[in-house]
């Protein structure tokens, strides 16, 4: 069983940086793609970034392009989200999700099409 666990929760000021991590606490795995989504109260889960594991190609949501960077550690099957120039509107619970059978182009921007997801980690950006 793959159990994704996010870490890096924090309360920061606008303009600060924060780095999130996500790995499996269960069996090791090699995904085809991993993605970060976020959700604020009363809003739908929003796509943030994704990475195709084999080819290291990356994808970003428009609201985070140029500020966030997704990366991975192949040996540990860990995905990271480096967030810079944070804004109050980035405040949300951040979830990582994994697709074990298809590259990003399959599940894409739909959080319900991934195979596994974690419990989320809270990011709060104060103005």
N, C-alpha and C positions, 0 to 999 in steps of 0.2 A: 504494500500500500504506500502510495506517495502522499506525504503530508507536508504541504508547503508552510513555511513559517517565515513571516516577515519580521524584520527588526530595523531599528533606527528611528523609532518614534521620537518626536521632539516638539518643543515649543521654541520658536525662533522669532527674530525680528525681521521685518521686511528688508530685503536686500541680502540677507544671510544665505548660507548654504547648508545643505543637509544631505547625507548619503544614506539611502535605504539598501537593505540587503534581503535576499530571499533564497532559501535553500530548503532541502527536504530533511525532515526529522525522521522519516521512515526509510524505506529502501532507496538506494541510490538509483539514479535514472539519468538517461540522456534524452533531453527533449528535442523536438524539432523546432519549437519556438517557445519563447516565454515573453510575457507581456505584463505591463503594469497598467492598472486601472485605478481610478479614484472615485469616491462617492461622498458627496456632501449631503447633509440632512435635507430631505425633500426633493432631491435631484436623482436622476438616473446615473448609473455607473458610467463614467466617462473614460474613454481610451486616453492613455498618457504616452506610452512608448512600448515598442516590442523589438525583439531581436530574433533573427533566424539563427539557430545554433550552429549549423554546419558552415554557413557562408558568412556569418558575422554581419549580415545586412541588418540595418536598423530602420525603424519607422517611428515617427513622432506625431503626436497630436498638434494641431496648429497653435494651441494656447501655450505650449511648452517648447516649441522649436527654438533653438538657439540658447535655451536656458538649462534644459535637462539633458543628461547623457545616460544612455543605457549601455551596460557592458556586462561581460560574463567571465566567469572563471571556469574554464572547461574541466579542469581536473576535479573540481569540487561541485560542479553543477550548481553554481550560485550565480544569481543575476543581481546586478546592482542598478540603482538609480541615483545618479549624482544630480542633485537639484541646486541650482544657483540662482541668484537674483530673485529669491522667493518673494511672492506677493501675497497679500491677505487672501486673495481669491484662490490661491493654491491650497488653502486649508481644506482638508478632507481626510477620510480614511483611505489609505493606499493599499491596494490588493495586488499580489502577484498571481499570475495564472500560467499554467503550462499546457502545452499541446504536445502529446507524446507521439502523435502519428502523422502530423502534417505541418508544413511550414506556415508562416504567418498568413500567407495569402489565402489559406483555407478558413480559419476561424476569424482572422482579421480583427475588425473593430467590435465584434459582438462578444461580450464577456461570457455569454451563456454557451458558447460553442467550444470553450476550452475544456480540457479533461479534468484539471485539478486547479484549485485556488486555495489561498490561505485565509486566515481570519482577519487579516488587515492590520495596519499599524497607523496610528493617528499622527498627522502632521498639522500643526497649528502655527500660522504665521500672523504675528501681531503687527499692527500698523504703527 
